[in-house]
Amino acid sequence: MSRAEKFNATGFSCWVNGSSGRAFRLFGGSAWLVFGLVFRDHWWGVAAMVWSFFPLTAGIFDLCWISAALGGPLRSRTIRNQQAGRSVAA
């Protein structure tokens, strides 16, 4: 079993790739972006704006950057389909 498959079999992956996790990613990305805009004159504000790209794009486009970094699927829909197939077979 690959690292991506192990990650995608966890409860965290089930949550983060679900609807509540997607809402959390959108909220978190928005919070990082607002923080960055407020402190845009400092390096940490710029870093926060750059960091906000990941949760915002993950929430907007329904992506899982963690799975992709581990060599698994990028699309959360694909991960949810795999999780559903795994739970039915188990």
Sequence and secondary structure as in RCSB ss.txt:
>XXXX:A:sequence
MSRAEKFNATGFSCWVNGSSGRAFRLFGGSAWLVFGLVFRDHWWGVAAMVWSFFPLTAGIFDLCWISAALGGPLR
SRTIRNQQAGRSVAA
>XXXX:A:secstr
  HHHHHHTSHHHHHHTSHHHHHHHHHHHHHHHHHHHHTTTSHHHHHHHHHHHHHHHHHHHTB HHHHHTTS SB
HHHHHHHHHHHHHH 
